């Protein structure tokens, strides 16, 4: 660089919100003689913003002052737009998952409350003297209630497990087969 770096020059095109960081990073690279590598926004003549990935390195005179700064500027606007879209989709998915969790909790509670009441009534009825037919009917009702409770628990577990990370583990296939055959 023929003259000391000022916030003018290429930095005058850098978006104001990125300018101080770009200046500090560039000064750090020049002072420490390290490569410059930054992602920043620039303002075009038509006042639109573009994301750039700027990489460069200075060459120095014998007295140690920067002589030339060379590098590349790559337009990464499309990548940044995709990253922003991805982040928004993740936020929306997290919101949807929370809504789903609340829905599953509400539905499971609404479904299991009457079942608990019916089970209580069955237990009270069994305290009475019952005919064989009545006892059989109560057993049938109780089996249906048990299946319904199991179904509700499976729904809750599915909701939890569908977002639980998969964990890998070693499995002894011979032991598994042996246990199944027993």
C-alpha positions as a Markdown table, in Angstrom:
| # | Residue | x | y | z |
|---|---|---|---|---|
| 1 | Unk | 0.0 | 0.0 | 0.0 |
| 2 | Unk | 1.5 | 3.3 | -1.0 |
| 3 | Unk | -0.3 | 5.2 | 1.8 |
| 4 | Unk | -1.4 | 4.1 | 5.3 |
| 5 | Unk | -4.7 | 2.3 | 5.3 |
| 6 | Unk | -7.6 | 4.5 | 6.2 |
| 7 | Unk | -11.2 | 3.7 | 6.6 |
| 8 | Unk | -11.6 | 5.0 | 3.0 |
| 9 | Unk | -10.5 | 3.0 | 0.0 |
| 10 | Unk | -12.2 | -0.4 | -0.3 |
| 11 | Unk | -13.6 | 0.0 | 3.2 |
| 12 | Unk | -15.8 | 2.9 | 2.0 |
| 13 | Unk | -17.8 | 0.3 | 0.1 |
| 14 | Unk | -18.2 | -2.0 | 3.1 |
| 15 | Unk | -21.6 | -1.9 | 4.7 |
| 16 | Unk | -21.6 | 0.3 | 7.8 |
| 17 | Unk | -22.5 | -2.5 | 10.2 |
| 18 | Unk | -19.4 | -4.5 | 9.0 |
| 19 | Unk | -17.0 | -1.7 | 8.5 |
| 20 | Unk | -15.4 | -1.5 | 11.9 |
| 21 | Unk | -14.8 | -5.2 | 12.1 |
| 22 | Unk | -13.4 | -5.3 | 8.6 |
| 23 | Unk | -11.0 | -2.4 | 9.4 |
| 24 | Unk | -9.9 | -4.1 | 12.7 |
| 25 | Unk | -9.4 | -7.4 | 11.0 |
| 26 | Unk | -7.4 | -5.8 | 8.2 |
| 27 | Unk | -5.2 | -3.8 | 10.6 |
| 28 | Unk | -4.6 | -7.0 | 12.6 |
| 29 | Unk | -3.6 | -8.9 | 9.5 |
| 30 | Unk | -1.2 | -6.1 | 8.5 |
| 31 | Unk | 0.3 | -5.7 | 11.9 |
| 32 | Unk | 0.8 | -9.4 | 12.5 |
| 33 | Unk | 1.6 | -10.2 | 8.9 |
| 34 | Unk | -1.1 | -12.8 | 8.7 |
| 35 | Unk | -3.6 | -13.5 | 5.9 |
| 36 | Unk | -6.8 | -11.5 | 5.9 |
| 37 | Unk | -10.0 | -13.6 | 5.7 |
| 38 | Unk | -13.4 | -12.2 | 6.3 |
| 39 | Unk | -17.0 | -12.3 | 5.2 |
| 40 | Unk | -18.7 | -8.9 | 4.9 |
| 41 | Unk | -21.3 | -7.0 | 3.1 |
| 42 | Unk | -20.6 | -4.3 | 0.5 |
| 43 | Unk | -22.9 | -1.6 | -0.9 |
| 44 | Unk | -23.2 | -1.5 | -4.6 |
| 45 | Unk | -23.7 | 1.7 | -6.7 |
| 46 | Unk | -27.5 | 0.9 | -6.9 |
| 47 | Unk | -27.4 | 0.7 | -3.0 |
| 48 | Unk | -28.0 | -3.1 | -2.9 |
| 49 | Unk | -26.0 | -5.3 | -0.6 |
| 50 | Unk | -23.8 | -8.1 | -1.6 |
| 51 | Unk | -22.0 | -10.6 | 0.6 |
| 52 | Unk | -18.3 | -11.1 | -0.1 |
| 53 | Unk | -15.7 | -13.5 | 1.1 |
| 54 | Unk | -12.5 | -11.4 | 1.1 |
| 55 | Unk | -9.1 | -13.1 | 1.4 |
| 56 | Unk | -5.8 | -11.5 | 1.0 |
| 57 | Unk | -2.2 | -11.0 | 2.2 |
| 58 | Unk | 0.1 | -8.1 | 2.2 |
| 59 | Unk | 3.7 | -8.0 | 0.9 |
| 60 | Unk | 6.1 | -5.7 | 2.8 |
| 61 | Unk | 8.9 | -3.4 | 2.0 |
| 62 | Unk | 12.3 | -4.0 | 3.6 |
| 63 | Unk | 11.5 | -1.5 | 6.3 |
| 64 | Unk | 8.4 | -3.6 | 7.3 |
| 65 | Unk | 5.7 | -1.3 | 5.9 |
| 66 | Unk | 3.0 | -2.8 | 3.8 |
| 67 | Unk | 3.7 | -2.4 | 0.1 |
| 68 | Unk | 0.9 | -4.3 | -1.7 |
| 69 | Unk | -2.2 | -6.1 | -0.5 |
| 70 | Unk | -3.4 | -8.7 | -2.9 |
| 71 | Unk | -6.2 | -11.2 | -2.7 |
| 72 | Unk | -9.6 | -12.2 | -3.8 |
| 73 | Unk | -13.2 | -11.2 | -3.3 |
| 74 | Unk | -15.9 | -13.8 | -4.0 |
| 75 | Unk | -19.6 | -13.1 | -4.1 |
| 76 | Unk | -21.2 | -15.4 | -1.5 |
| 77 | Unk | -24.6 | -13.7 | -1.5 |
| 78 | Unk | -26.4 | -16.8 | -2.7 |
| 79 | Unk | -24.8 | -18.9 | 0.0 |
| 80 | Unk | -25.7 | -16.4 | 2.7 |
| 81 | Unk | -29.3 | -16.2 | 1.5 |
| 82 | Unk | -29.5 | -20.0 | 1.6 |
| 83 | Unk | -28.0 | -20.0 | 5.1 |
| 84 | Unk | -30.5 | -17.4 | 6.2 |
| 85 | Unk | -33.4 | -19.5 | 4.7 |
| 86 | Unk | -32.1 | -22.6 | 6.5 |
| 87 | Unk | -31.9 | -20.8 | 9.8 |
| 88 | Unk | -35.5 | -19.5 | 9.4 |
| 89 | Unk | -36.6 | -23.1 | 8.5 |
| 90 | Unk | -34.9 | -24.4 | 11.6 |
| 91 | Unk | -36.6 | -21.8 | 13.8 |
| 92 | Unk | -40.0 | -22.7 | 12.2 |
| 93 | Unk | -39.4 | -26.4 | 12.7 |
| 94 | Unk | -38.5 | -25.9 | 16.3 |
| 95 | Unk | -41.7 | -23.9 | 16.8 |
| 96 | Unk | -43.7 | -26.6 | 15.1 |
| 97 | Unk | -42.1 | -29.3 | 17.2 |
| 98 | Unk | -43.0 | -27.4 | 20.4 |
| 99 | Unk | -46.6 | -27.0 | 19.2 |
| 100 | Unk | -46.6 | -30.8 | 18.4 |
| 101 | Unk | -45.3 | -31.6 | 21.9 |
| 102 | Unk | -48.1 | -29.4 | 23.5 |
| 103 | Unk | -50.7 | -31.0 | 21.2 |
| 104 | Unk | -49.5 | -34.6 | 22.1 |
| 105 | Unk | -49.6 | -33.7 | 25.8 |
| 106 | Unk | -53.0 | -32.2 | 25.6 |
| 107 | Unk | -54.5 | -35.0 | 23.5 |
| 108 | Unk | -52.9 | -37.7 | 25.7 |
| 109 | Unk | -54.3 | -36.1 | 28.8 |
| 110 | Unk | -57.8 | -35.6 | 27.3 |
| 111 | Unk | -57.8 | -39.3 | 26.1 |
| 112 | Unk | -56.4 | -40.8 | 29.3 |
| 113 | Unk | -58.6 | -38.9 | 31.8 |
| 114 | Unk | -61.9 | -40.7 | 30.9 |
| 115 | Unk | -60.0 | -44.1 | 30.8 |
| 116 | Unk | -58.9 | -43.5 | 34.4 |
| 117 | Unk | -62.4 | -42.8 | 35.4 |
| 118 | Unk | -63.7 | -45.9 | 33.7 |
| 119 | Unk | -61.0 | -48.0 | 35.4 |
| 120 | Unk | -62.0 | -46.5 | 38.7 |
| 121 | Unk | -65.6 | -47.5 | 38.1 |
| 122 | Unk | -64.6 | -51.0 | 37.1 |
| 123 | Unk | -62.6 | -51.3 | 40.4 |
| 124 | Unk | -65.7 | -50.1 | 42.4 |
| 125 | Unk | -68.0 | -52.5 | 40.5 |
| 126 | Unk | -65.7 | -55.4 | 41.4 |
| 127 | Unk | -66.2 | -54.7 | 45.1 |
| 128 | Unk | -69.8 | -55.8 | 44.6 |
| 129 | Unk | -71.0 | -59.3 | 44.2 |
| 130 | Unk | -71.0 | -60.0 | 40.4 |
| 131 | Unk | -72.4 | -62.6 | 38.2 |
| 132 | Unk | -70.0 | -64.5 | 35.9 |
| 133 | Unk | -71.3 | -62.6 | 32.9 |
| 134 | Unk | -70.8 | -59.2 | 34.5 |
| 135 | Unk | -67.3 | -60.2 | 35.6 |
| 136 | Unk | -66.6 | -61.3 | 32.0 |
| 137 | Unk | -67.9 | -57.9 | 30.6 |
| 138 | Unk | -65.7 | -56.0 | 33.1 |
| 139 | Unk | -62.7 | -58.0 | 31.9 |
| 140 | Unk | -63.5 | -57.2 | 28.3 |
| 141 | Unk | -63.9 | -53.5 | 29.1 |
| 142 | Unk | -60.6 | -53.6 | 31.1 |
| 143 | Unk | -58.7 | -55.2 | 28.2 |
| 144 | Unk | -60.0 | -52.5 | 25.8 |
| 145 | Unk | -58.9 | -49.8 | 28.3 |
| 146 | Unk | -55.5 | -51.4 | 28.6 |
| 147 | Unk | -55.1 | -51.4 | 24.8 |
| 148 | Unk | -56.2 | -47.8 | 24.6 |
| 149 | Unk | -53.7 | -46.8 | 27.4 |
| 150 | Unk | -50.9 | -48.6 | 25.6 |
| 151 | Unk | -51.9 | -46.7 | 22.3 |
| 152 | Unk | -51.7 | -43.4 | 24.1 |
| 153 | Unk | -48.3 | -44.2 | 25.6 |
| 154 | Unk | -47.0 | -45.2 | 22.2 |
| 155 | Unk | -48.2 | -41.9 | 20.7 |
| 156 | Unk | -46.3 | -40.0 | 23.4 |
| 157 | Unk | -43.2 | -42.1 | 23.0 |
| 158 | Unk | -43.3 | -41.7 | 19.2 |
| 159 | Unk | -43.5 | -37.9 | 19.6 |
| 160 | Unk | -40.4 | -38.0 | 21.9 |
| 161 | Unk | -38.4 | -40.6 | 19.9 |
| 162 | Unk | -39.0 | -39.0 | 16.5 |
| 163 | Unk | -36.7 | -36.1 | 17.6 |
| 164 | Unk | -34.3 | -38.0 | 19.7 |
| 165 | Unk | -30.9 | -38.4 | 18.2 |
| 166 | Unk | -30.0 | -41.9 | 17.1 |
| 167 | Unk | -27.3 | -43.5 | 19.3 |
| 168 | Unk | -25.2 | -46.3 | 17.9 |
| 169 | Unk | -24.1 | -49.2 | 20.0 |
| 170 | Unk | -22.4 | -52.5 | 19.7 |
| 171 | Unk | -24.8 | -55.5 | 19.7 |
| 172 | Unk | -24.0 | -59.1 | 20.4 |
| 173 | Unk | -26.1 | -60.8 | 17.7 |
| 174 | Unk | -25.6 | -64.3 | 19.0 |
| 175 | Unk | -26.8 | -63.3 | 22.5 |
| 176 | Unk | -29.8 | -61.5 | 20.9 |
| 177 | Unk | -30.8 | -64.6 | 18.9 |
| 178 | Unk | -30.3 | -66.8 | 21.9 |
| 179 | Unk | -32.6 | -64.6 | 24.0 |
| 180 | Unk | -35.2 | -64.5 | 21.3 |
| 181 | Unk | -35.2 | -68.3 | 21.0 |
| 182 | Unk | -35.6 | -68.9 | 24.7 |
